Amino acid sequence: MQNFYLKTAAILGALAVALGAFGAHTLKKILSDKYLEVFETAVRYQFYHVFALIAVGILLKAFPNNQLVWSGRLFCFGILIFSGSLYLMTLLEAMGKHGFQWLGAITPLGGICLIAGWIFMLVGIVKG
């Protein structure tokens, strides 16, 4: 799992840079400030948790335990649900498909996964 998390973090990190550039150069021209801010929040949280995923990959070498494995899983799910729902909402808005603000109701589920990932990381370190 250690290598999986490190590889996943590298891919998600590259994707965050690409999406950030896309937002700054392309979406800035077509989205309102509100939706541009939503997109930037998705990129920012994805980037933060890329570093968390790297930490999990490194920590698994020193403290191999299920809590750290679950921490990595929760960070992956959290990025997918939290950032993914915000990306989808802004993409639909950019395509002129309005009325999908309800996707924002899914976002907190991703946030809960991210918080749980940090808690599992703590428990894994303490247990290790």
N, C-alpha and C positions, 0 to 999 in steps of 0.2 A: 504493500500500500504506500510505502514511503515514496518510491519512485513515481507511482501513479499521481500522488498529490503534487510532487514537484513538477512533473510534466504538465499536469492540468493547470497549475499556477502559471507556468510559463506561457501556455496557450491563452489562458484568460487574461494574463497581463498584456500580451501582444494585442489581443482583441480590444482590451480597454483603451490602449493607446490609439488604435485604429478608429474605434468608435468616438473617442474624444476628438480626434482630428475631424472626423466626419461631421460631428455636431458643430464644431467651431467654424468649419468652412462651408458646409453645405446646408445643414439644418438651420443655421443662424439666419439664412436668407428666407426660409419658408415657414418657420415656426414662430408662434408668439413667444414673448418673453416667458410667459407662464410655462409653456411646454418645453422650451429650451432649458429652463431651470429643472424641470422634472427629468429631462434627459441627462443633464449634468449630474444630478443626484445619483442616477443609476450608474453612470460611469465612475463617480467618486466612490460609491460603496463597493462596486466591483473591484476597484483598485485596492481599497483598504483590505478587502478580504483575500485578495491575491497574496498579500504579504502574510496574512494569517495562515493561509494554506501552505505557504513556504515554511512558516514556523512549524506547523504540524509535521510536515515532511521531515524537517530536521530533528524535531523532538522525538519522532518515532524511532529514530536510530538510538537515541539515548534511553528512552522510556517506552519500549514497545508494549502497548496495552490497548484494550478495547475502547477506553474512553477517548484516547487520541485518535483512533480510527474513526469513531463516531464524530469527533470534533471536525475532522476533515470532511466527512460526508455531509454534516450539517452546514459547513461553510459552502460546499458545492451546491447543495439544495437551496440554501439561502440566496446565493448569487443568482441562481437560475430563477427562483420565484420572485425575489425582491427586485433585482435589476431587470430581469426578463419581463416582468409585468409592466415596469415603467418604460422599457424600450418598446414593447408592443403598443402601449398606449400612445406614445409619441409617434411611432411609425404610422399607426392608423390615422392620427391627427394630420400628419404630414401628407398622407395620401388623400386627405379631404374626407375621410370617413369619421364623422363626428358622432358623439353619443357613447363613446367607449370609456368614459371616465370611471365607470363601475369597475374597470380593471384595477383601479387604485385600491379597491377593497381587498384584493388578493395580496397586495404588497406587504401588509403587516405580517402575513404568514411567513413570508421570506425573512422579515425582520426577526421574528421569533426564532427561526432556524439559526440566524446569525448570532443572536444572543446565546442560544443554547450551545452553539459551537464554541463560544468563548468559555462558557461554564464547563463544558466537557474538557476543554483544553486545560483549564485550571485543575479539575479533578484528576486528569491524566498525569499532570506534572506532580501533583501532591502524591498520588498513588505510586508514581514511578520512583 
